[in-house]
Amino acid sequence: MEQQQRHIAILGSTGSIGRQALEVIREQKNHFCVDVLTSYNNYELLIAQAIEFNPDTVVIGDPVKYEKVKSALSSYPVKVYSGPDALAQVVENESIDIVLTALVGYAGLRPTLQAIRAGKHIALANKETLVVAGELITKLAREKGVNIYPVDSEHSAIFQCMAGEWQNRIEKIILTASGGPFRGRKRDFLSSVKKEQALKHPNWDMGAKITIDSASMMNKGLEMIEAKWLFGLTPEQIEVVIHPQSIIHSMVQFEDGSMKAQMGLPDMKLPIQYALGYPSRLKSSFPRFDFLKYPQLSFETPDMETFRNLALATEALQKGGNMPCIINAANEITVDAFLRDRIGFLEMSDTIELCMSRISFIAKPSYEDYVLTDAETRKLATELLPS
């Protein structure tokens, strides 16, 4: 049966995931159309996207850019808004079927909550939403009958492996990690690396923040926490292995010992399309994997002594409560500081660890507790930076 055209809201349409989502929609015009596009400050690209895709509404996060966007789109039937309140409200538009949350960091939490409250299905590319408030998000999604479709390649892989298996118990999942640009390096090397080196990911084309997270292994730690909430797992059921080729995107092991793996070339458009089109697999022109070009797939144990962010995230996963919120906020501050050459690569972990020890732990946080924890952690992390 032909799938009806789905109306999509893309939060963060000018970022890496947002741009790739629009590539998917451009190819799959019969299946998807764009209702909402948002960007925080890349107003020029937002204008170009709005002219091409003709959404009902655009939101520019930075109010200073509002008049430029409004003026440029004045001859088009596009509503223009600005600011965080507009971002949270626009996801409630009645016509929207799926909200793709492709915002980076904590900023994705409020509009994702608002979209779930409005009964919208979520294609989740913003892992920090579940890292910060996984219990809150998953509980609300169950209450509202909302599906959360993972867009991260690793979680999409788990989701794809689970198709037809939901009644079968998972023994464990294995999240694969490329190891980033510094795989195999030790602390003496990492003490002097610069952002230009850290931004050279061997396999994936991602935004700056996620690329640095990959280099420090924090990205994989955040994915472990996200996986706990997406798939209802205990920390003991989540394992990480280094897989340098990035061909196996993750694996599921079942109680009988059988294992499923999802494979493919490292291309984010595939998990984006799978999330937007689920349960259908839509025909695509994506490049195909050739086994003969990859005669060897290898696996290694992650070095958690060198890449301490992975160990810190594992600790936060095990402790729960507001601890993942603390590491997320501290990490966002330290990554920004590293990108601005204010601290060294290894100092990011030092600052995160200090925040974990100094911010008050809350075992059962409310939404207000998360907001307060995030603010307090950002303040402390900023104070800990060199002046």
Residue pairs with C-beta under 8 A, 6 or more apart in sequence:
3 31
3 277
3 280
5 30
5 31
5 32
5 33
6 31
6 32
6 33
6 97
6 98
6 276
6 277
7 32
7 33
7 34
7 35
7 95
7 96
7 97
7 98
8 21
8 25
8 32
8 33
8 34
8 35
8 36
8 96
8 97
8 98
8 99
8 100
8 276
9 34
9 35
9 36
9 37
9 38
9 90
9 91
9 93
9 96
9 98
9 99
9 100
9 115
9 120
10 18
10 21
10 22
10 34
10 36
10 37
10 38
10 100
10 102
11 18
11 36
11 38
11 87
11 91
11 99
11 100
11 101
11 102
11 103
11 108
11 111
11 126
12 18
12 38
12 39
12 40
12 101
12 102
12 103
12 104
12 108
12 125
12 126
13 19
13 21
13 22
13 37
13 38
13 39
13 46
13 49
13 102
14 39
14 42
14 45
14 46
14 49
15 39
15 102
15 103
15 104
15 207
16 205
16 206
16 207
16 210
16 268
17 100
17 102
17 125
17 151
17 207
17 268
17 272
18 37
18 39
18 100
18 102
20 268
20 269
20 272
21 100
21 102
21 272
21 276
22 34
22 49
22 53
23 269
24 32
24 269
24 272
24 273
24 276
24 284
25 32
25 33
25 34
25 53
25 276
27 284
27 285
28 273
28 277
28 282
28 284
31 276
31 277
31 280
31 282
32 276
32 277
33 53
34 53
34 54
34 55
35 55
35 56
35 57
35 93
35 95
35 96
36 55
36 56
36 57
36 58
36 59
36 90
36 91
36 93
36 96
37 46
37 49
37 50
37 53
37 55
37 57
37 58
37 59
38 46
38 58
38 59
38 60
38 61
38 87
38 90
39 45
39 46
39 59
39 60
39 61
40 60
40 61
40 62
40 107
41 60
41 61
41 62
41 65
43 60
43 62
43 65
43 68
43 69
46 58
46 60
46 69
47 68
47 69
47 72
47 73
50 58
50 69
50 73
50 76
50 78
51 73
51 76
54 76
54 77
54 78
55 78
56 78
56 79
56 93
56 95
57 78
57 79
57 80
57 81
57 90
57 93
58 69
58 73
58 78
58 79
58 80
58 81
59 80
59 81
59 82
59 83
59 86
59 87
59 90
60 66
60 69
60 80
60 81
60 82
61 82
61 83
61 84
61 87
62 82
63 82
63 83
65 82
66 80
66 81
66 82
69 80
69 82
70 80
73 80
81 90
84 110
87 110
87 111
88 110
88 111
88 114
89 114
91 99
91 111
91 114
91 115
91 118
91 120
92 114
92 115
92 118
92 120
96 115
96 120
97 120
97 121
98 120
98 121
98 122
98 123
98 149
98 275
98 276
99 111
99 112
99 115
99 120
99 121
99 122
99 123
100 123
100 125
100 151
100 272
100 275
100 276
101 108
101 111
101 112
101 115
101 122
101 123
101 124
101 125
101 126
101 129
102 125
102 126
102 151
103 111
103 126
104 126
104 128
104 207
104 209
104 210
105 126
105 128
105 209
105 328
105 332
106 128
106 132
106 328
106 329
106 332
106 374
108 126
108 128
108 129
109 128
109 129
109 132
109 133
109 370
112 122
112 124
112 126
112 129
112 137
113 133
113 136
113 137
113 140
113 367
115 122
116 122
116 137
116 140
116 141
116 144
116 146
117 140
117 144
119 144
119 145
119 146
120 146
121 146
121 147
121 148
121 149
122 141
122 146
122 147
122 148
122 149
123 149
123 151
123 272
123 275
123 276
124 130
124 148
124 149
124 150
124 151
124 152
124 275
125 151
125 152
125 272
127 152
127 222
127 223
127 226
128 222
128 328
128 332
129 137
130 137
130 138
130 225
130 226
130 229
130 230
131 222
131 225
131 226
131 324
131 325
131 327
131 328
132 324
132 325
132 328
132 370
132 374
133 325
133 365
133 367
133 370
134 225
134 226
134 228
134 229
134 324
135 229
136 367
136 370
137 148
137 229
138 148
138 229
138 230
140 146
141 147
141 148
147 278
148 230
149 159
149 274
149 275
149 276
149 278
150 156
150 158
150 159
150 226
150 230
150 271
150 275
151 268
151 271
151 272
151 275
152 223
152 226
152 271
153 249
153 250
153 266
153 268
153 270
153 271
154 175
154 176
154 223
154 227
154 249
154 250
155 223
155 226
155 227
155 230
155 250
156 249
156 262
156 270
156 271
156 274
156 275
157 248
157 249
157 250
157 251
157 261
157 262
157 271
158 173
158 175
158 227
158 230
158 231
158 250
158 252
158 262
159 230
159 274
160 262
160 274
161 250
161 251
161 252
161 260
161 261
161 262
162 170
162 231
162 252
163 279
165 252
165 254
165 260
168 254
168 255
169 254
169 255
170 231
170 233
170 237
170 252
170 253
170 254
170 255
171 237
171 253
171 254
171 255
171 257
172 236
172 237
172 238
172 239
172 253
173 227
173 231
173 233
173 237
173 238
173 239
173 250
173 251
173 252
173 253
174 239
174 240
174 241
174 250
174 251
174 252
174 253
175 220
175 223
175 224
175 227
175 238
175 239
175 240
175 241
175 250
176 240
176 241
176 242
176 243
176 246
176 248
176 249
176 250
176 251
177 214
177 217
177 219
177 220
177 240
177 241
177 242
177 243
177 302
178 201
178 202
178 203
178 204
178 214
178 242
178 243
178 244
178 245
178 246
179 242
179 244
179 300
179 302
180 201
180 202
180 214
180 215
180 216
180 217
181 197
181 198
181 200
181 201
181 202
181 215
182 189
182 190
182 193
182 197
182 198
182 215
182 307
183 242
183 244
183 300
185 306
186 306
187 306
187 346
190 306
190 345
190 346
191 344
191 345
191 346
192 344
193 344
193 345
194 341
195 212
195 338
195 339
195 341
198 211
198 212
198 215
198 216
198 338
198 345
199 208
199 211
199 212
199 215
201 211
201 214
201 215
202 244
203 245
203 246
203 266
204 211
204 214
204 246
204 266
204 268
205 268
206 214
208 339
209 332
209 335
209 336
209 339
210 219
212 335
212 338
212 339
213 219
213 222
213 331
213 335
214 220
215 345
216 307
216 309
216 335
216 345
216 348
216 349
217 302
217 304
217 307
217 309
217 310
218 309
218 310
218 312
218 313
218 327
218 331
218 335
218 348
220 240
220 302
220 310
220 313
221 309
221 310
221 312
221 313
221 314
221 316
221 317
221 327
222 313
222 328
222 331
224 235
224 238
224 240
224 313
224 314
224 317
225 313
225 316
225 317
225 324
227 233
227 238
228 234
228 235
228 238
228 317
235 314
235 317
235 318
238 317
240 302
240 310
241 299
241 300
241 301
241 302
242 299
242 300
242 301
242 302
243 297
243 298
243 299
243 300
244 298
244 300
245 294
245 297
245 298
246 266
247 263
247 264
247 265
247 266
247 289
247 294
247 297
248 261
248 262
248 263
248 297
249 261
249 262
249 263
249 264
249 271
250 261
250 262
251 259
251 260
251 261
251 262
252 259
252 260
253 259
254 260
263 289
264 270
264 289
265 286
265 287
265 288
265 289
267 286
267 287
269 284
269 286
270 284
270 286
273 282
273 284
274 281
302 310
304 310
304 311
304 314
305 311
308 346
308 349
308 353
309 331
309 348
309 349
309 352
312 327
312 349
312 352
312 353
312 356
313 324
313 327
315 323
315 356
316 323
316 324
316 326
316 327
316 356
317 324
319 361
320 363
321 361
321 362
321 363
321 364
321 365
322 359
322 361
322 362
322 365
322 369
322 370
322 373
323 356
323 361
325 365
325 370
325 373
325 374
325 377
326 355
326 356
326 359
326 373
326 377
327 352
327 355
327 356
328 374
329 355
329 373
329 374
329 377
329 378
329 381
330 351
330 352
330 355
330 356
330 377
330 378
330 380
330 381
331 348
331 352
332 378
333 351
333 377
333 378
333 381
333 382
333 385
334 343
334 347
334 348
334 351
334 352
334 381
334 385
335 348
337 343
337 348
337 385
338 344
338 345
338 347
338 348
342 385
342 386
343 351
343 385
343 386
351 381
351 384
351 385
352 381
354 380
354 384
355 377
355 380
355 381
355 384
358 380
359 373
359 376
359 377
359 380
360 373
360 376
362 369
362 373
365 373
